[in-house]
Amino acid sequence: MMRFVIPRKPKPGFTLIELLVVIAIIAVLIALLLPAVQSAREAARRAQCTNNLKQLGLALHNYLSAVNTFPVGSVMSTESPYLDCGQVGYAPAVGWTLFAEILSYMEEQTAFHAINFNLAPLGNNFRGVNAGATNWTGLILQVNSFVCPSDLPETPFTIQQSTNPFSQCSYAGMVGTYDIWEWYCGCPVNTFGGSCTGGPWCQSDGIFNMDTATRPQTITDGTSNTIAVGEFARFKNDPDQVVNSWQAGLNFQSNYSSHTTRPQALASSVARINAPFAPNNLVTYPGTNWTFPTGDVDSWCFIQNNGADYRLLGQFGFRSQHPGGANFLFADGSVKFLKETIDMGNPNYTPPISKGVYRQLSTRNAGEVISSDAY
């Protein structure tokens, strides 16, 4: 019996033009969705960063309840009374930070008990002991609450590279508007004049300072109007492999150059939020050229006769990888996002003299009255 096979018509396929149109539509959809996905991820990272600061606020208040003061911003000296460099009995700066001091108040007892606080947090010879190598196990630990997810990652030194066991921290304590680091006091005291007294470190007008603890009753501007801690992120293309650890609150020389310095664990409100990295700051911002006002420790709030604008001294100020601003913990435990466009006052030392809203929020007892809608 003969069978007849009926030929089937071939199914139509996609033409090249149709494929290209489909691919183009998919590409457009991806381009439209990608910013939304990135925005959602950044919102999640920012929320985690906010939570980190709230955890720090709880730890600070737990410390306050136990000790009746906020922790010392950076424990620098081991002598009482203070001794200037060159004097008999002078010991090198130590540098333990407020973050190291509150470890046991934020469920980080393992790290706290692994540290010998009689030594320094550095890998140098401290009274005959390599302090960094001795404390390596405790200090190399990464504390998740100290690292903002939006911050750029940092690769700590291996012990073969350095005995400085520095671990990343994305936050810093607020010192206010005074320069507590380099130019007014230094060693010996009052190298450039000014009003520094009582030792080699200038007393800050913020909550945190070197070798001094702040009691809550001295925060007369109100704890809800006074910044305690803010974000202190790495810069994009940061020249330093390791910077701002939670252990050492010292002023380091940057790998960028011998004329570039970087404070650790403590920052000022003089620079605007998210200001850029300032290379060779010791040349661009020389303390000896300060003239407005003569002898005033906060004269760097204003543009100098040499044109130095300290609002751009980024490594001395607060910064984040969030677009448009940074998160700040206030002394009452609340966390607020401050925009980088916040009022910075009159940059010139001419009437009306104003330091602006941001700098007023950074001081603890300057007598300012700040409206909540001002920021």
C-alpha positions in Angstrom: 0.0 0.0 0.0 1.4 3.3 -1.0 1.7 6.1 1.5 1.6 9.8 0.6 3.7 12.2 2.7 2.2 15.6 2.8 5.0 18.2 3.1 4.7 20.6 6.0 5.3 24.2 5.6 8.4 25.4 7.4 7.7 27.4 10.6 8.6 31.1 10.3 11.7 32.1 12.3 12.9 35.4 13.7 14.6 37.7 11.4 17.9 39.4 12.4 16.1 42.7 12.7 13.5 41.2 15.1 16.3 39.7 17.3 18.1 43.0 17.4 14.8 44.8 18.4 14.2 42.3 21.2 17.8 42.6 22.5 17.5 46.4 22.4 14.2 46.3 24.4 15.9 44.0 27.0 18.8 46.4 27.2 16.5 49.4 27.8 14.6 47.5 30.5 17.9 46.6 32.2 19.1 50.2 32.0 15.8 51.3 33.6 15.9 48.7 36.3 19.6 48.9 37.3 19.4 52.3 39.0 16.4 51.2 41.0 18.2 48.0 42.1 21.3 50.0 43.0 19.2 52.5 44.9 17.5 49.7 46.8 20.9 48.2 47.7 22.3 51.6 48.8 19.1 52.1 50.9 19.8 48.8 52.6 23.4 49.6 53.2 22.5 53.0 54.6 20.0 51.4 56.9 22.7 49.1 58.2 25.0 52.0 58.7 22.3 53.8 60.7 21.9 50.7 62.8 25.6 50.5 63.4 25.5 54.1 64.8 22.6 53.2 67.0 24.5 50.3 68.4 27.4 52.7 69.1 25.0 55.0 70.8 23.8 52.2 73.1 27.3 51.3 73.9 28.3 54.9 74.7 25.3 55.3 77.0 26.0 51.9 78.7 29.6 53.2 79.3 28.1 56.5 80.5 25.9 54.6 83.0 28.8 52.6 84.3 31.5 55.3 84.5 29.4 58.6 84.6 31.3 60.0 81.6 31.6 59.4 77.9 34.8 57.6 77.0 38.1 59.5 76.3 38.3 60.2 72.6 41.9 59.1 72.4 44.1 58.1 75.3 47.4 59.7 74.4 49.5 60.3 77.4 50.6 58.1 80.3 52.0 60.7 82.5 50.4 62.9 85.2 51.2 65.7 85.1 51.9 66.0 81.4 55.5 66.0 80.2 56.6 67.6 76.9 58.9 65.8 74.5 62.5 65.9 75.5 61.8 65.9 79.2 63.0 63.2 81.4 60.3 60.6 81.9 58.4 61.4 78.7 56.7 58.4 77.1 55.5 58.1 73.5 51.8 58.7 72.7 49.6 55.7 73.2 46.4 56.2 71.2 43.7 53.9 72.5 40.4 55.1 71.0 36.8 55.6 72.3 35.9 52.5 70.1 38.4 50.3 71.9 37.1 51.5 75.2 33.5 50.5 74.5 34.1 47.0 73.2 32.9 45.3 76.4 29.7 47.4 76.3 28.7 46.2 72.8 29.0 42.4 73.2 32.6 42.4 72.0 34.1 41.0 75.2 36.3 38.5 73.3 38.2 41.3 71.6 38.3 43.4 74.8 39.8 40.7 76.9 42.4 39.8 74.3 43.9 43.2 74.5 46.6 44.4 76.9 45.6 48.1 77.4 48.9 48.7 79.3 50.6 48.7 75.9 50.0 50.8 72.8 47.8 49.7 69.8 50.8 50.1 67.5 53.5 47.8 66.3 56.3 49.8 67.7 58.7 49.3 70.6 56.6 50.4 73.5 58.8 50.3 76.7 60.7 47.4 75.4 57.8 45.4 74.1 56.5 45.1 70.5 53.0 46.2 71.4 51.4 45.4 68.1 52.7 41.8 67.9 51.7 41.2 71.5 48.1 42.5 71.0 47.8 41.1 67.4 45.0 38.6 68.2 42.6 41.1 69.7 43.4 44.1 67.5 43.2 42.4 64.1 39.6 41.4 64.6 37.0 43.1 62.4 34.1 44.4 64.4 31.1 44.5 62.1 29.4 47.3 64.0 32.4 49.5 63.3 32.3 49.1 59.5 29.6 50.7 57.3 28.6 48.4 54.4 28.8 51.4 52.0 32.4 52.1 53.0 35.1 51.0 50.6 36.8 47.8 51.8 40.2 47.9 53.5 42.9 45.2 53.4 44.7 45.1 56.8 48.4 44.4 57.0 49.5 40.8 57.5 51.9 40.3 60.4 54.7 39.7 57.8 54.0 43.2 56.3 53.7 45.1 59.5 53.1 44.5 63.2 50.5 47.3 63.2 47.3 45.2 63.6 44.9 47.8 62.3 41.3 46.8 61.5 38.9 49.0 59.7 36.6 51.6 61.3 34.1 53.7 59.3 33.3 56.2 62.1 35.0 58.9 64.2 34.3 60.9 67.3 33.4 64.6 67.0 36.0 67.0 68.4 34.2 70.2 67.3 35.8 73.3 65.8 39.2 73.3 67.5 42.3 71.9 65.9 43.4 69.4 68.5 46.1 67.7 66.3 48.9 69.7 65.0 49.4 73.4 65.0 48.6 75.1 68.2 49.9 72.9 70.9 52.1 70.2 69.6 55.3 69.3 71.3 56.5 71.5 73.0 53.3 73.2 74.1 52.2 76.4 72.4 54.7 76.3 69.5 52.6 78.8 67.6 51.0 80.5 70.6 47.3 80.3 71.2 45.2 79.3 74.2 46.2 75.7 74.8 46.9 74.9 78.4 47.4 71.9 80.6 49.4 69.7 78.3 50.4 68.9 74.8 46.9 68.5 73.5 44.4 71.3 72.9 41.1 70.9 74.6 38.3 70.4 72.1 34.9 72.0 72.1 33.1 68.8 71.0 32.2 65.8 73.0 35.4 63.8 72.4 39.0 64.9 72.9 42.5 63.5 73.7 43.0 62.5 77.3 39.8 64.1 78.5 36.3 62.6 79.2 33.1 64.6 78.9 30.4 64.5 81.5 26.8 64.8 80.3 26.1 67.8 82.4 28.7 69.8 80.5 26.8 69.3 77.2 24.8 72.5 77.8 23.8 72.9 74.2 21.5 69.8 74.6 22.3 66.2 73.8 19.7 66.2 70.9 21.6 69.1 69.3 25.2 67.8 69.8 26.9 65.4 67.4 28.8 62.6 69.1 30.0 60.3 66.2 29.9 60.5 62.5 30.9 58.6 59.4 34.6 58.7 58.5 34.9 56.6 55.3 37.8 55.8 53.1 38.3 58.0 50.0 37.9 56.6 46.5 41.4 55.6 45.3 42.6 56.1 48.8 46.4 56.4 48.9 46.7 54.5 52.2 46.1 50.8 52.4 45.1 51.1 56.0 43.5 54.2 57.5 41.2 54.9 60.4 41.3 51.8 62.6 39.1 51.3 65.6 42.2 50.9 67.8 44.6 53.8 67.3 43.5 57.5 67.6 46.6 59.2 66.4 47.7 61.6 63.6 49.4 59.5 61.0 51.6 60.5 58.0 49.9 59.4 54.8 51.7 57.3 52.2 50.9 60.0 49.7 53.7 62.2 50.9 55.6 63.3 54.1 53.6 66.5 54.0 50.2 64.8 54.2 48.7 63.9 57.5 45.6 62.0 58.5 43.8 62.0 61.9 42.4 58.7 63.1 39.2 58.0 65.1 38.6 61.7 65.7 37.4 64.3 63.2 36.4 68.0 63.1 33.5 69.9 61.7 35.7 72.5 60.1 35.8 70.6 56.8 32.5 70.3 55.1 30.9 66.9 54.9 32.3 64.7 52.1 35.1 67.2 51.4 37.9 65.8 49.1 41.2 64.4 50.1 43.7 67.2 50.5 47.2 66.1 49.5 50.2 67.9 51.1 48.0 69.6 53.6 51.0 70.7 55.7 52.0 72.9 52.7 48.6 74.0 51.6 47.2 74.6 55.1 50.2 75.8 57.2 49.3 76.6 60.7 51.9 79.4 61.0 49.9 81.5 58.5 46.7 81.7 60.5 45.7 85.3 61.1 42.0 85.3 61.7 41.6 85.9 64.6 45.0 86.1 66.0 45.6 83.5 68.7 42.1 81.9 68.4 42.1 78.1 68.4 39.1 78.0 65.9 40.6 80.5 63.4 40.9 77.7 60.9 37.1 77.9 60.5 37.7 80.9 58.2 39.6 81.4 54.9 43.1 82.7 55.7 45.0 85.6 54.0 47.0 83.0 52.0 43.7 81.7 50.6 43.7 78.4 52.6 40.1 77.2 52.8 39.9 74.5 55.6 36.4 73.5 54.4 38.3 71.5 51.8 40.6 69.7 54.2 38.8 66.4 53.7 40.8 64.0 55.7 40.2 66.1 58.9 36.4 66.0 58.4 33.5 63.6 58.2 32.7 61.7 55.0 30.7 58.8 53.6 30.1 56.8 50.5 26.4 57.6 50.6 25.3 60.1 48.0 24.7 63.6 49.3 25.7 63.5 52.9 26.6 61.2 55.9 25.0 59.7 59.0 25.7 61.2 62.4 25.0 59.9 65.9 23.9 62.6 68.3 24.6 62.5 72.0 21.0 61.5 72.9 21.4 58.3 70.9 19.4 59.5 67.8 20.9 59.1 64.3 20.4 61.7 61.6 21.5 62.0 58.0 23.1 65.4 57.4 23.3 66.7 53.9 26.7 67.9 52.5 25.0 71.2 51.6 24.3 72.0 55.3 25.1 75.6 56.3 28.8 76.1 56.9 28.5 79.8 57.9 30.4 82.7 56.6 33.8 81.5 55.3 35.4 84.9 55.8 36.3 86.4 59.2 34.1 89.5 58.5 30.8 90.5 60.1 28.4 88.9 60.4 30.7 86.2 61.8 29.0 82.8 61.6 30.2 79.3 61.9 27.0 77.8 60.4 24.6 75.1 61.6 26.9 72.2 61.1 29.6 73.6 63.3 27.1 74.6 65.9 25.9 71.0 66.0 29.5 69.9 66.7 30.0 71.9 69.9 28.8 70.8 73.3 28.6 74.1 75.2 28.9 77.1 72.9 25.4 78.4 73.8 23.8 78.1 70.3 20.1 77.6 69.9 19.4 75.5 66.8 16.0 74.9 65.3 15.3 71.3 64.3 14.2 72.4 60.8 17.7 74.0 60.3 19.1 70.7 59.2 
